[in-house]
Structures are given as structure tokens and as C-alpha cells.
Amino acid sequence: MEEWSVYGAGVHILLEGYPVIQYYVPYLSAIQLYIDPSRPSTSQRRPGEESSTMSSSSSWSNDAIQGAQSHVEIGDAEISALNRLSLRDRPKTDTRNSPAGQLVFEYFEQDEPSSRKPLTNTVSDLASQFPALTTYRSCDLLPSSWISVAWYPIYRVPMGPTLKNLDACFLTYHCLSTPSNGTATDSLPFRGFNIREFDAAEMPSKLALPTFGLAFYKFQASIWNAPDVIESPKANSLLQEADNWLRHLQVDHPDFRFFVTHT
């Protein structure tokens, strides 16, 4: 991911009959972390030690959100320093009994794409501001925890004036939870999504985050689809899944709202 944040991730496509590689840079678009406050953490790592979902350079953060108990003491000055951290207005009610769990952190990117930092830079900034959140493991999070990554094009190979530019942008949605063995996943929200269980002692240092939702902007199916393959229904299905997910959580995701209103 660090290499992608610098050079972009290459995607092989056929453009006007010519094979090209379009490069995309990932950006953190949004993230929400939910926990079960009645369930003890599976790890007592110190800040800076490696998490099973992200390394210490790309971890999560916590904040005192209205209606949620904060597990980390964070001052107003630290909050002000993260001028892009968006905490939506919430009623001052106890969220521990929410179907989605207790929301402990959320981040929604507000800057224009040209002003954003690549994903690893943004996550590193968040981790340096709130290092105590590196103590969370993916199995500490409920399945309602999610992250959205925005993919914006930067260049293609080969370049050429005869080939039209590709302006398509994408939002991908990923679940951050990997419940450990023994967790009653059937009782957790959004259990319809595939979640692999791990033994806490055998948790790998890196985990794949399958995509469960998608949004797109300036997307032309005829360019991105393989010959004789119709993928538009699949793309539309993933778009609907993303919309359903946000509606379930009652989330207003700024990037998603822009994508679906400007497609």
C-alpha cells in the first residue's frame, strides 16, 4: 500500500484497442470503528506495537464522540489539529446498546481530491495524533467497522495524444473486523457479509480486506469490461450494497454522496 500511495496501483485495460496501464493512487475517504464495550480487548499492546489489521504507521484513532465513551484521553488541541476530522452531530445518548455497537472513532475526508494526502500519509498522521489506538486488533472491532478508499487516476502507460484520458474514479468499501474463534458472529450486526474467523494467537500480521461495496464516477463500462463480459450489473450491485451499508449505519459519506450525484 505504501508503494501504491507513492506510484499508484496499475490496472491493465484495453483503451481503443491498445493495452495500457492506468495508475490509481488510494486515499482514505472514510472510516468508522465500532466495538462491543462489554467485551474485553484481546490484546494489551502498547501504542506503537504492530496491529493485526494495520501497522503502527497506518493505524486507527479514538476520540470523545458525543454519546460514546472514549477509551483514550484526547484534548481539544489535538482534535483541532485534525482539521479534516469530521464528527457528525449526534444526540447525547448511550450508544453501547446500538445495533452497530459503540462508535469510538470516525473520519470523513472533506478536502478536494487535489488537496488530499495519499492513504498511507493520512493514516500515519492519524496514528501519530492518536497512538493509543494502535492497541486495537481487528478482532476487537465489530463487523460494522468499515473503511472506504478513494481511487483517483494519476497517469497511464503508455502516454499518447491519440488515446483519450481516463477520468473514472472509484470508492471501495471494506470491512475491518475479523472476529476471533469463539465470537458469536451470528449475534453481530451485518452478519450477511463474509467474515473469516481467526484464533487470536494465530492472527496474521497482515489481512486482506475484501471489497463489499463500490461507487464510481465517470465510469464507462465499455472500457473497463473484458470483451464479451457484461460487468455493469455487478458494479451496480456493489453500488447498491454500499448504499445499503451507509443507510443501515445512518451515515452521510461525503465522497459517496458526490459520486452518486455526479455519475
N, C-alpha and C positions, 0 to 999 in steps of 0.2 A: 504493500500500500504506500510506503514511503516513496518508492520509485515511481509509482503512478502519480503521486502528488506532485512530483517534480517534472517528469517527462510525459505523463499521460499514459492511459491504457489503450493499446492498439486494438482496433476492431477491423477485421478483414471484411470488405464488402466489394460488390461489383458496381461501379459507377459508370453509366453509359457504356457498358460492356468491358470496361477496363478494371482490373483488380487494383484496389487501393487500400491503404490502411488509414483509417480515421482515428485520431488520438483524442481521448477524453480525459479531462482532469476531474477527480472527485472532490466534492466539497460537502462539509457537514451541513445538512439542511435543517434537520430537527432531531430531537431525541427526548424520550421520556423514560424515566426509570421508576418502576413500581416494586414495592416489597410487601411482604407479609410481616407486620411488626410483631406478631405473636410467635414467629418462627425464628429461632436463634440463627445467627450467621454461621456458615460452615467454616469460616476461617477468621483468624485474628491477626492477619498480616499487618505489618506496619506500613504507613504510607511510603511509597517508593518501591515496595516489593511487587513482583510481577503478578498481574491478574490473569485469570484463565481466559478472559474474553479479549482484553486489550493489554498491551504492555504498559508500563508506568508512563511512557511517553504519549500514550493515547488512551487515557482512562476517563472515568466519569467524575462528576462532581455532585455536590449536595448543596442544598440551600434551604433557608427557612421560608417555605412556601405557605401562604395563608391556608389554614385548615389542615396542615400536615406538620408532624413533629420533625424537627431537624436532628439528625444524628451527628452533625458536625457544627461546631460553633463558628459562624461566619459573620463578620462585621459588615456594617453598611458601606464602609470604604471599599471592601473587597467586591461587594455587589456592584457598586458604582463603576469600578474598574472594568467590569464586563458590560460595556455599554450595549452590546448586542444580545445580552441575555434577556429573554422575554418571559416575564412571569405574568400570565394572564390573570385578570381579576377573578377571584374565587370567593364564594361565600365562606365565612369563618365557621365551618362545621368540621366535625371529626370525620376524616376520610379513611380511618382504619377499617371501617366496615364497607367501604366501596367495593362493588363487584370487581373492579380492576385492581384493587389493592391500594396501598398507601403510596401516593405520588411523592417522591423525595427529590426529584430533580427534573427540570425540563428546560430545553433550549430550542429556540426557533430563530433561524437566521433571518435578519431583516435587511441586510445590505444588498445593493445591486450586485449582480454577478461579477462585474468588473472590479469591484472593491473587496471581494471576498478573499480570504486566505484558503489555500488548499486544505483538504481534510486533516492531514496529519498535523499541520501547523495549528489549526483551530483546536483540535483535541489536545495537543500539547499545551496550548495556552490555558485551556480549561483545567487540565491536570495540575499545572503549576499554580493556578489560583486556588484550587481546592484539592490538595494532595491526599487528604484523608479518604477520598472516595476510591482510591486505588485498593482499598481493603475489600471492596465488593467483588465477589465472584459471580460469574454468570448464573450459577445455580442458586445464588441468593436472590435473584430477580424473578419476578412473576412473569408469566408468558405475555402479559400486557405491556411489558417493556419493549421498546422498539427504537429503531434508528432509521432515518431517511437520509440517503446520499444523493446529492445532485451531481449530474454528469454533464459538463459543458465542453463543446468541441474547441480544440486549440489549433490543430493543423492536420494535414493529411500528407501521406507519401504515396505516389509522387505528387508534387505540386504541378499545376499547369493551368494556363488560362482557358484551355478548351474544356476543362472539367468544371462543372458548376459546384459551388460550395455547398457543404452540408451544414445546415443550421439546426438540425434536430438536437434537442436536449432531453434528458431523462431524469426522472426521480425514481429511485428504487427504495423499497421498504423491506426491512429485515427485523426479525425477532431477536432479542438479545438474551433470552432465557434458555438455559439448559438445565432443567431440574435434575437433581441427583437421584440415585436409586432410593426408593422408599418414599418419594414425594407423591402425594395423591394428586396426580395431574388431572384426573377426571373432575376434581372439585375446583380447579383453577379456571379463570375466565379464558375465553378464546381457545378452548382446547381442540377446536377443529383444525388447527394448524399443526403440522407435523413437528414434534419436539422430541429430540433424541435424549434419552436419559443416560447419565454418566455416574459412576461411582466417584464420590468427592475425592478420594485418594488417588484416583487414576485419571483425573481431569487433565486433558492435554493442554499444553501451553497456548496453542492456537486452535481456534474453532472456526469452521466455515459458517457463514451466515446466509442461508438460502433466501432468495427473494420471494416474498409472498404478495407484493403489490408493486404497481408501476404506474407512473404518469409520464406523459410525453408532450413535447412542444415542437411544432413544425415537423412532425413525424410523417414521412411518406412511406407507406407500407411497401410500395412497389420497389423502392430502393433497398430496403433492409431485408426483405424476404428472400429466401433462396428460390431459385427457379422452380416453378410448378408447386410451390408451397404457399398456402394461404395462412398467414400468421395473424392477420388483423383480429379475428375472433379471440385469439389467445391474448393479444395485447389489450383488447377491450375488456376481457375477463379480469386481467390483472389490475386494470384501472378501476373496475368495479370493486374488486377486493380492497384496494387501497381506500376507496371512498367509504366502503362499509366499515373498515377498521377505524377510520377517523370519526365516523358517526357514532360507533359504539363507545368510543372514548370521549365523545363530545369535544373534539379537538379542532381548532381552526388553524390549519397548517398554511402559512402564507405562500410558500412555494407551490403547494398543491393547488391552492385557490387560483394562483396566477396561471399555472399550466392549463387547468381545465377551462378557464375562461378565455384563453388566448390560443387554443389549439386550432 
